[in-house]
Amino acid sequence: MGPKVRAVALHLYTASGAALAFLATMEICAPAPDPRRVFLLLAVAVLVDATDGPLARRWEVKRWLPAIDGRKIDDIVDYLTYTFVPLLLIWRMGWVPEPGLLWVAPALLASLFGFANAGIKDEAGGFFLGFPSYWNVVAFYAGFVHRLYGPGVNAGALVLLAVATVLPIRFLYPNLTPRPWRTPVIVGAVLWLGVMLCLLPDYPRAPGWVAWLSLAYPAFYIWLSFRLSRLPRSRPA
């Protein structure tokens, strides 16, 4: 496969996330939506997003296909799969109080400005600036929270995280995490994704303690983000 063909194939691979977002939206709009199918589609989108960047750098896609802005494709797809679809699901399932738009809109707008911020990614240091719009994760736990504690807790969490999205707080960029932490972060993320998939069959009826235990990795990620962000300058080796 020639380098230009490979570059085109990679852009199509990234763009496939839009099709996954469309399928997830179709499920959300169904008369009786099944959030498990939505999360499964979003999980595939995460895997695509986690692998297309390293492949793009390895295959020098910018060099061989400079007319196509892969980062713009990635940002559009990420907004759909990390923000729009998950928040649409939260609204559709009634996991926040009515009117749902009141609680979802701040997250939609904050993330939109986050994606438009040219300095949102500190690739040299290995950080995102602000909460990195992991609304797919928020939506996954929103189902458990709604069952256990009601919609009010979800509403508060959405507002707080929307504010955190536009604050100058640094969160680790998993693929560019400074060494020697990159491997634990990536391996931990893969294992955590496996745990979340194991919770899907009975979602959201799994025992509360299991859902709380699955938050061990997000807690580690947040702790490590704050720890490394306090260093004078953290760079990948």
Number of C-alpha atoms within 10 A of each C-alpha: 7 7 14 15 13 18 24 16 13 19 21 13 14 23 20 16 26 19 14 21 24 16 16 24 21 12 19 23 14 9 7 9 17 16 23 18 15 23 22 16 21 24 20 13 23 17 13 16 20 14 13 17 18 13 14 17 11 9 16 16 23 15 12 16 17 11 8 14 12 22 13 11 16 19 15 15 23 23 22 20 29 24 24 21 23 28 26 18 26 25 21 15 18 14 24 25 16 13 10 19 15 14 23 20 15 18 24 21 14 20 27 18 13 23 19 11 12 9 11 20 20 17 16 14 18 24 26 23 21 21 23 24 24 17 26 23 18 20 25 21 19 27 23 21 21 18 13 14 11 16 20 15 16 24 19 13 14 23 18 13 22 24 16 19 27 18 13 12 16 24 25 27 20 20 18 21 26 21 14 10 14 19 14 14 22 16 12 17 16 13 12 17 18 12 14 21 15 11 18 17 11 10 18 21 14 13 13 13 8 11 18 12 9 16 14 12 16 14 11 12 19 13 13 16 20 14 11 20 18 11 8 6 9 16 14 15 10
